[in-house]
């Protein structure tokens, strides 16, 4: 294998495994036949084209079947991960409920939404009670605090209505998917568990003197994922990523609305940062290829 061929094959790693097995050798042969004599490396445009083509192929392969079930499943996954991220810094105080929330995320990732339904009901009821300052199922010392992450306590800046809305949306979405009675594909574990890290990091915040601070690491994570949703929706011409973004936006809107008395222009700008790419992910997929509903 020549040096040029090795570099072409490295670039082809951007494509899915199945695509490389079916077409990889053919693509390499074409690239080598069209290469300049003595060429040892792909040029910049050629490399960029291969990487972009691989990304587009991966996105298209990730959008099989109907759009709405997969988009709803993706939105439920995002909510389940966000709910777990809210509890993780306080695992020492509420180990059982944090473990049940982690099990919920695992069930959703595996596509076992029937198993996730009772878990969402239990953890949602407990989380809402904690946000309301009430005891439910077991007694815990309130406020639930963690000196390492949030001295102000669990749900200190989030009221019971916003917490209940997040769990209710995840429950309703899971119920709709379970009622459909068809298996769901398992989602990638690694990326979702990795997303929890910036989600739980309080880090630097916007408006530190506000009763409703916004974590910059979480904002960066949310914006990054929404931008990826817009890109994926455009590449695949499929609305499932836009549907997932709108599900998450509903939960974020409930949180912002509950803190209406503390809102500033920057809070509204934060909502716009979430809303604009969410809507854009739907609009850019208007000429979608496959069916949305059935």
SULKA-V800631 format. One record per backbone hydrogen bond with DSSP energy under -0.5 kcal/mol. NH is the residue of the N-H (numbers start at 1). CO is the residue of the C=O. If there is no record, write none. Layout:
BEGIN
NH/CO ; NH/CO
END
This chain:
BEGIN
6/2 ; 7/3 ; 8/4 ; 9/5 ; 10/6 ; 11/7 ; 12/8 ; 13/10 ; 14/11 ; 15/12 ; 20/16 ; 21/17 ; 22/18 ; 23/19 ; 24/20 ; 27/23 ; 28/24 ; 29/25 ; 30/26 ; 31/27 ; 32/28 ; 33/29 ; 34/30 ; 35/31 ; 35/32 ; 39/36 ; 47/43 ; 48/44 ; 49/45 ; 50/46 ; 51/47 ; 52/48 ; 53/49 ; 54/50 ; 55/51 ; 56/52 ; 57/53 ; 58/54 ; 59/55 ; 60/56 ; 61/57 ; 62/58 ; 63/60 ; 67/291 ; 68/292 ; 70/66 ; 71/67 ; 72/68 ; 73/69 ; 74/70 ; 75/71 ; 76/72 ; 77/73 ; 78/74 ; 79/75 ; 80/76 ; 81/77 ; 82/78 ; 83/79 ; 84/80 ; 85/81 ; 86/82 ; 87/83 ; 87/84 ; 88/84 ; 89/85 ; 90/87 ; 91/88 ; 93/90 ; 94/90 ; 98/94 ; 99/95 ; 100/96 ; 101/97 ; 102/98 ; 103/99 ; 104/100 ; 105/101 ; 106/102 ; 107/103 ; 108/104 ; 109/105 ; 110/106 ; 111/108 ; 112/107 ; 113/111 ; 116/112 ; 117/113 ; 118/114 ; 119/115 ; 120/116 ; 121/117 ; 122/118 ; 123/119 ; 124/120 ; 125/121 ; 126/122 ; 127/123 ; 128/124 ; 129/125 ; 130/126 ; 131/127 ; 132/128 ; 133/129 ; 133/130 ; 134/129 ; 136/138 ; 138/136 ; 145/143 ; 146/150 ; 149/146 ; 150/146 ; 153/150 ; 154/144 ; 156/153 ; 158/155 ; 163/159 ; 164/160 ; 165/161 ; 166/162 ; 167/163 ; 168/164 ; 169/165 ; 170/166 ; 171/167 ; 172/168 ; 173/169 ; 174/170 ; 175/171 ; 176/172 ; 177/173 ; 178/174 ; 179/175 ; 180/176 ; 181/177 ; 181/178 ; 182/177 ; 187/109 ; 192/188 ; 193/189 ; 194/190 ; 195/191 ; 196/192 ; 196/193 ; 197/194 ; 198/194 ; 199/195 ; 200/196 ; 201/197 ; 202/200 ; 206/214 ; 210/207 ; 214/206 ; 216/204 ; 219/215 ; 220/216 ; 221/217 ; 222/218 ; 223/219 ; 224/220 ; 225/221 ; 226/222 ; 227/223 ; 228/224 ; 229/225 ; 230/226 ; 231/227 ; 232/228 ; 233/229 ; 234/230 ; 235/231 ; 236/232 ; 237/233 ; 238/233 ; 243/239 ; 244/240 ; 245/241 ; 246/242 ; 247/243 ; 248/244 ; 249/245 ; 250/246 ; 251/247 ; 252/248 ; 253/249 ; 254/250 ; 255/251 ; 256/252 ; 257/253 ; 258/254 ; 259/255 ; 259/256 ; 260/257 ; 262/259 ; 263/260 ; 268/264 ; 269/265 ; 270/266 ; 271/267 ; 272/268 ; 273/269 ; 274/270 ; 275/271 ; 276/272 ; 277/273 ; 278/274 ; 279/275 ; 280/276 ; 281/277 ; 282/278 ; 282/279 ; 283/279 ; 284/280 ; 285/282 ; 286/283 ; 288/285 ; 289/237
END
